[in-house]
Amino acid sequence: MMAVSDAPTTVTVALGARAYPIHIGPGLIGRAGSLIREALPRARRAFVISDDTVAPLYLEALGASLEAAGFAFARHIVPAGEASKSIARLEALLEDMLGFGMERSTPVIALGGGVVGDLAGFAAAVALRGVPFVQIPTTLLAQVDSSVGGKTAVNSRHGKNLIGAFHQPCLVLADTGALDTLPRRELLAGYAETAKYGLIGDAAFWDWLEAHGPALLAGDAGLRADAIAVSCRAKAAVVAADERESGQRALLNLGHTFGHALEAETGYGDALLHGEAVAIGMVMALDLSRRLGVCPGQDVERVRGHFEAVGLPTRPDPARAWDIDRLIGHMAKDKKVDDGRVTFVLAKGIGGAYLNRDVPADAVRETLAASLA
């Protein structure tokens, strides 16, 4: 774990000529202009995309730093929330970008959480057949997960993130100070994605989270920076080895097959945040692994117990009428479906995730029934 310091930590995503740094630390939004200038010395203009929650908090500081670094910039603000990841929003954004006079050297800067990053990244991927992309994630979830790795997308009525492209950023600035304004529910949602890295392949990190997670969530800046750095190193290593998710990168979707089905059923709204769905989905994935005889029952309960202790949900809302067949239907539209079969991310205990393309349908149904009971 890194020492507590105001100096940023840098993690590199090693993709050869397309390698890029992830800077982690406080005050990075105020330094963004100079850091972007260093990464893109030829650029003279920039296009900033944010949402109506984040922009009032941080757009002024970002704009001042861009102007100080010699950038002229335009801004495009979208409503906060998953509904902004739509084809209609994408079209309006692209028209605004092209109207600004984008050039192939003009960076698109995403200032916000995962929704803004996904939307802005996809727009950057398709505008002029690809322009530079800078991520400035302001939520814990985006800092540890969605801002790294180049997966960009919008949603379809058929499911989440089904229309998208791989488009790597050239720079990621994870300003840990932005987490101070994050509502606790959003912080917890990001914590679920942080914990995912321990469950996938780092049992020692899971142990560390059990010991330090409550203090991290309570506001300890050093612990937050530590956890973000560990998470980013883990994701960077996976992305460098399997950029386009042809194999092991799919492990990063632990909990997501169940979680996305729950999100789809609740309409991708505030009723169930993405990180909350992933937390429930990870408990389901470990329970399914237990039913298949590969995961110790005590590990399932250990994960469930830690999530409940910090305030994350571990079961779908019991007040809602859930339909198992509908949930299974949503899962059948998962991006990891191959030849009609869903690829599940399972675990041989904490830190032992693996892929299984041949999970019996009865075991999936039993897992859902038990969680919904």
Phi, psi and omega per residue, in radians:
M1 nan 2.527 -3.081
M2 -1.400 2.767 3.108
A3 -1.320 2.614 3.102
V4 -1.206 2.216 -3.089
S5 -2.851 2.696 3.038
D6 -1.385 -0.267 3.117
A7 -1.247 2.326 -3.106
P8 -1.183 2.595 2.963
T9 -1.619 2.497 3.139
T10 -2.090 2.231 3.043
V11 -1.987 2.339 -3.117
T12 -1.830 2.310 2.994
V13 -1.585 1.905 -2.961
A14 -1.487 1.622 3.128
L15 -2.159 0.724 3.099
G16 1.106 -2.231 -3.124
A17 -1.151 -0.297 -3.136
R18 -1.800 0.302 3.098
A19 -1.080 2.621 3.132
Y20 -2.593 2.691 3.130
P21 -1.604 2.614 2.933
I22 -1.984 1.948 3.091
H23 -1.627 2.310 -3.052
I24 -2.225 2.125 3.117
G25 2.832 3.094 -3.121
P26 -1.407 2.711 2.998
G27 1.331 0.211 -3.059
L28 -1.304 -0.472 3.096
I29 -1.103 -0.711 3.112
G30 -1.197 -0.324 3.113
R31 -1.821 0.073 -2.989
A32 -1.024 -0.742 -3.089
G33 -0.986 -0.841 -3.120
S34 -1.188 -0.627 3.119
L35 -1.215 -0.664 3.076
I36 -1.209 -0.679 3.079
R37 -1.045 -0.708 3.107
E38 -1.106 -0.679 -3.113
A39 -1.352 -0.544 -3.048
L40 -2.293 1.277 -3.025
P41 -1.136 -0.365 -3.098
R42 -1.523 -0.280 -3.045
A43 -1.261 2.433 3.109
R44 -2.041 -0.321 -3.135
R45 -2.278 2.849 3.122
A46 -2.568 2.689 3.130
F47 -2.173 2.061 -3.055
V48 -1.778 2.300 3.066
I49 -2.058 2.250 3.130
S50 -2.538 -3.089 3.077
D51 -2.120 3.016 -2.987
D52 -1.355 -0.004 2.969
T53 -1.643 -0.781 -3.051
V54 -1.407 -0.670 -3.051
A55 -0.961 -0.785 3.138
P56 -1.106 -0.381 -3.104
L57 -1.512 -0.682 -2.904
Y58 -2.297 -0.158 -3.068
L59 -1.193 -0.618 -3.141
E60 -1.096 -0.788 3.133
A61 -1.136 -0.715 3.108
L62 -1.125 -0.788 -3.141
G63 -1.047 -0.722 3.124
A64 -1.101 -0.688 -3.134
S65 -1.217 -0.616 3.091
L66 -1.160 -0.784 3.136
E67 -1.108 -0.701 3.125
A68 -1.115 -0.482 3.125
A69 -1.581 0.080 3.060
G70 1.574 0.285 3.120
F71 -1.639 2.341 2.801
A72 -1.522 2.459 -3.071
F73 -2.519 2.700 3.004
A74 -2.065 2.860 -3.108
R75 -2.306 2.630 3.073
H76 -2.408 2.088 -3.066
I77 -1.900 2.262 3.117
V78 -1.981 2.767 3.047
P79 -1.101 2.474 3.081
A80 -1.149 2.511 3.057
G81 2.077 2.811 -3.045
E82 -1.068 -0.443 -3.121
A83 -1.087 -0.361 3.124
S84 -1.310 -0.179 3.070
K85 -1.545 1.159 -3.087
S86 -2.251 2.822 3.091
I87 -1.082 -0.657 -3.133
A88 -1.112 -0.776 3.104
R89 -1.132 -0.696 3.124
L90 -1.069 -0.767 -3.137
E91 -1.091 -0.794 3.137
A92 -1.103 -0.674 3.127
L93 -1.136 -0.811 -3.129
L94 -1.092 -0.709 3.114
E95 -1.114 -0.671 3.103
D96 -1.149 -0.743 3.124
M97 -1.087 -0.807 -3.127
L98 -1.184 -0.598 3.081
G99 -1.160 -0.485 3.082
F100 -1.234 -0.333 -3.121
G101 1.555 0.782 3.122
M102 -0.971 2.456 2.951
E103 -2.034 2.924 -3.086
R104 -1.212 -0.176 3.060
S105 -1.704 -0.044 -3.072
T106 -1.423 2.070 -3.139
P107 -1.369 2.510 2.910
V108 -1.647 2.215 -3.087
I109 -1.978 2.095 3.109
A110 -1.657 2.004 3.115
L111 -1.965 1.727 -3.105
G112 2.777 -2.821 -3.136
G113 -1.545 -2.760 -3.041
G114 -1.125 -0.620 3.131
V115 -1.096 -0.857 3.131
V116 -1.091 -0.742 3.139
G117 -1.102 -0.755 3.134
D118 -1.125 -0.800 -3.118
L119 -1.155 -0.853 -3.119
A120 -1.124 -0.689 -3.137
G121 -1.141 -0.687 3.112
F122 -1.201 -0.691 3.080
A123 -1.071 -0.721 3.103
A124 -1.138 -0.566 -3.128
A125 -1.205 -0.572 -3.021
V126 -1.840 -0.353 3.117
A127 -1.195 2.198 -3.137
L128 0.923 0.527 -3.105
R129 1.088 0.390 3.029
G130 2.147 2.066 3.086
V131 -2.196 2.862 3.142
P132 -1.070 2.653 -3.013
F133 -2.379 2.253 3.111
V134 -2.103 2.270 3.100
Q135 -1.773 2.192 2.967
I136 -2.128 1.418 -3.056
P137 -1.298 2.373 -3.078
T138 -1.987 0.050 3.051
T139 -2.041 2.724 3.110
L140 -1.085 -0.708 -3.137
L141 -1.034 -0.795 -3.139
A142 -1.203 -0.628 -3.105
Q143 -1.189 -0.596 -3.102
V144 -1.659 -0.206 -2.993
D145 -2.447 -1.286 -2.869
S146 -1.241 -0.393 -3.132
S147 -1.366 -0.205 -3.058
V148 -1.958 2.281 2.994
G149 1.988 -0.208 2.977
G150 1.413 0.196 3.065
K151 -1.458 2.082 -3.121
T152 -2.230 2.592 -3.076
A153 -3.029 2.852 2.867
V154 -2.138 2.965 -3.056
N155 -1.655 2.768 3.051
S156 -2.098 2.834 3.036
R157 -1.132 -0.248 3.123
H158 -1.533 -0.193 3.129
G159 2.767 3.083 -3.045
K160 -1.503 2.387 3.020
N161 1.030 0.553 -3.111
L162 -1.533 -0.171 3.121
I163 -2.117 1.854 -3.055
G164 -2.954 -2.951 -3.101
A165 -2.719 2.734 2.942
F166 -1.489 2.091 3.134
H167 -2.571 1.787 -3.043
Q168 -1.251 2.484 2.987
P169 -1.226 2.867 3.010
C170 -1.723 -0.156 -3.083
L171 -2.886 2.433 3.028
V172 -2.215 2.240 3.127
L173 -2.068 1.757 -3.131
A174 -1.657 1.604 -3.112
D175 -1.409 1.855 -3.085
T176 -1.154 -0.380 3.092
G177 -1.114 -0.470 -3.141
A178 -1.132 -0.382 -3.124
L179 -1.235 -0.305 -3.127
D180 -1.166 -0.397 -3.139
T181 -1.745 0.083 -3.066
L182 -1.429 2.262 3.053
P183 -1.031 2.596 -3.063
R184 -1.024 -0.643 3.140
R185 -1.061 -0.730 3.107
E186 -1.186 -0.646 3.103
L187 -1.098 -0.746 3.106
L188 -1.107 -0.682 3.107
A189 -1.049 -0.706 3.075
G190 -1.215 -0.575 3.115
Y191 -1.088 -0.615 3.111
A192 -1.052 -0.752 3.120
E193 -1.218 -0.514 3.056
T194 -1.158 -0.819 3.140
A195 -1.078 -0.495 3.135
K196 -0.933 -0.670 -3.096
Y197 -1.157 -0.583 3.056
G198 -1.185 -0.716 -3.115
L199 -1.213 -0.576 -3.101
I200 -1.217 -0.896 -2.994
G201 -2.768 0.344 -3.069
D202 -2.534 1.392 -3.097
A203 -1.071 -0.546 3.132
A204 -1.164 -0.639 3.085
F205 -1.166 -0.671 3.066
W206 -1.059 -0.766 3.089
D207 -0.999 -0.761 -3.128
W208 -1.098 -0.721 3.123
L209 -1.148 -0.682 3.091
E210 -1.043 -0.633 -3.116
A211 -1.388 -0.658 -2.962
H212 -1.994 -0.120 -3.090
G213 -0.966 -0.806 3.140
P214 -1.036 -0.716 3.126
A215 -1.214 -0.654 3.080
L216 -1.015 -0.835 -3.114
L217 -1.207 -0.467 -3.134
A218 -1.351 -0.195 3.036
G219 2.205 0.092 -3.129
D220 -1.168 1.914 -3.026
A221 -1.155 -0.664 3.137
G222 -1.138 -0.761 3.110
L223 -1.115 -0.678 3.106
R224 -1.082 -0.805 3.137
A225 -1.095 -0.714 3.088
D226 -0.996 -0.881 -3.061
A227 -1.134 -0.688 3.116
I228 -1.123 -0.749 -3.130
A229 -1.113 -0.779 3.111
V230 -1.071 -0.775 -3.138
S231 -1.084 -0.791 -3.120
C232 -1.158 -0.654 3.085
R233 -1.096 -0.727 -3.139
A234 -1.112 -0.802 -3.120
K235 -1.208 -0.683 3.133
A236 -1.042 -0.696 3.136
A237 -1.132 -0.721 3.136
V238 -1.184 -0.772 -3.125
V239 -1.103 -0.718 3.137
A240 -1.104 -0.563 -3.117
A241 -1.481 -0.454 -3.038
D242 -2.652 1.275 -2.994
E243 -1.040 -0.716 -2.986
R244 -1.845 0.429 3.000
E245 0.990 0.788 3.067
S246 -1.520 -0.151 -3.113
G247 -2.726 -1.839 -2.950
Q248 -1.177 -0.352 3.117
R249 -1.060 -0.427 3.121
A250 -1.064 -0.333 3.099
L251 -1.065 -0.455 3.132
L252 -1.157 -0.166 3.122
N253 -1.623 0.319 3.067
L254 -0.898 2.193 3.126
G255 1.485 -0.217 -3.004
H256 -1.390 -0.516 3.132
T257 -1.115 -0.836 3.039
F258 -1.165 -0.781 -3.056
G259 -1.090 -0.768 3.132
H260 -1.118 -0.595 3.097
A261 -1.121 -0.728 3.103
L262 -1.141 -0.714 3.098
E263 -1.086 -0.764 -3.132
A264 -1.064 -0.711 -3.104
E265 -1.220 -0.476 3.131
T266 -1.664 0.021 3.037
G267 1.464 0.356 3.077
Y268 0.964 0.615 -3.089
G269 -1.968 -2.801 -3.100
D270 -1.286 -0.188 3.122
A271 -1.069 -0.549 3.141
L272 -2.610 1.914 3.115
L273 -1.280 2.735 -3.097
H274 -0.972 -0.838 -3.123
G275 -1.123 -0.600 3.072
E276 -1.132 -0.749 3.111
A277 -1.103 -0.684 3.134
V278 -1.163 -0.689 3.093
A279 -1.033 -0.839 3.096
I280 -1.076 -0.757 -3.119
G281 -1.100 -0.638 3.125
M282 -1.190 -0.687 3.062
V283 -1.093 -0.736 3.095
M284 -1.078 -0.740 -3.117
A285 -1.104 -0.713 3.104
L286 -1.224 -0.625 3.097
D287 -1.160 -0.704 3.059
L288 -1.069 -0.730 3.107
S289 -1.064 -0.680 3.089
R290 -1.115 -0.727 3.139
R291 -1.127 -0.496 3.109
L292 -1.506 -0.003 3.042
G293 1.442 0.332 -3.080
V294 -1.984 -0.195 -3.077
C295 -2.160 2.257 3.102
P296 -1.084 2.420 3.133
G297 -1.042 -0.567 -3.139
Q298 -1.159 -0.492 3.089
D299 -1.231 -0.664 3.081
V300 -1.041 -0.823 -3.100
E301 -1.236 -0.542 3.089
R302 -1.122 -0.754 3.119
V303 -1.174 -0.813 3.123
R304 -1.027 -0.753 -3.100
G305 -1.138 -0.710 -3.138
H306 -1.185 -0.766 3.124
F307 -1.060 -0.760 3.133
E308 -1.153 -0.617 -3.121
A309 -1.134 -0.613 -3.132
V310 -1.561 -0.222 3.070
G311 1.925 0.239 3.089
L312 -1.550 2.562 3.069
P313 -1.274 2.588 3.097
T314 -2.147 -0.059 3.076
R315 -2.433 2.664 3.032
P316 -1.077 2.687 -3.109
D317 -0.952 2.036 -3.103
P318 -1.215 -0.279 3.139
A319 -1.366 -0.180 -3.096
R320 -1.679 2.537 3.088
A321 -1.486 1.810 -3.116
W322 -1.663 2.545 3.116
D323 -2.076 1.987 -3.077
I324 -1.067 -0.686 -3.135
D325 -1.115 -0.670 3.107
R326 -1.158 -0.710 3.110
L327 -1.100 -0.741 3.108
I328 -1.133 -0.614 3.068
G329 -1.095 -0.711 3.075
H330 -1.112 -0.708 -3.121
M331 -1.141 -0.512 3.125
A332 -1.190 -0.260 3.109
K333 -1.703 0.130 -3.121
D334 -1.067 2.552 -3.124
K335 -1.122 -0.320 -3.114
K336 -1.577 0.134 3.082
V337 -1.175 2.292 -3.134
D338 -2.331 2.072 -3.122
D339 0.973 0.688 3.080
G340 1.436 -0.040 -3.115
R341 -1.912 2.375 3.117
V342 -1.375 2.286 3.011
T343 -1.543 2.073 -3.141
F344 -1.720 2.501 2.952
V345 -1.657 1.996 -3.132
L346 -1.989 -3.089 -3.097
A347 -2.575 2.373 3.020
K348 -1.591 0.868 -3.073
G349 1.754 3.051 -3.130
I350 -1.077 2.180 -3.132
G351 1.516 0.154 -3.047
G352 -2.220 0.850 -3.113
A353 -1.230 2.586 3.077
Y354 -2.692 2.897 -3.130
L355 -1.716 2.467 3.091
N356 -2.355 2.058 -3.114
R357 -1.740 0.191 -3.064
D358 -2.448 0.957 -3.139
V359 -1.502 2.231 3.133
P360 -1.060 2.358 -3.118
A361 -1.046 -0.605 -3.125
D362 -1.108 -0.638 -3.133
A363 -1.187 -0.650 3.094
V364 -1.132 -0.780 -3.137
R365 -1.098 -0.711 3.137
E366 -1.141 -0.692 3.126
T367 -1.097 -0.806 3.106
L368 -1.087 -0.783 -3.123
A369 -1.059 -0.725 -3.123
A370 -1.164 -0.698 -3.128
S371 -1.233 -0.554 -3.116
L372 -1.508 -0.194 -3.064
A373 -1.116 nan nan
